[in-house]
Amino acid sequence: MVAIPIAIYALLCLLVAFRGRHTQLGFLGTLIASVFLTPILVFLALVLLSPHPSDVARQ
């Protein structure tokens, strides 16, 4: 019974880490942060702190 929630948590951590692979933390740093904080919190930080695509295109 405990294996399913742990598997879901690990999958969420991996998905968030994949999303953060092009940040300064990289895949491993984002993975570690999502394991210790929570995947949802790290995902929100990635979304809120990442630059807007139109701002990146202008540079």
Secondary structure, DSSP 8 states (H G I E B T S, - for coil): --HHHHHHHHHHHHHHHHHTTTSSSHHHHHHHHHHHS-HHHHHHHHHHHS--HHHHHH-
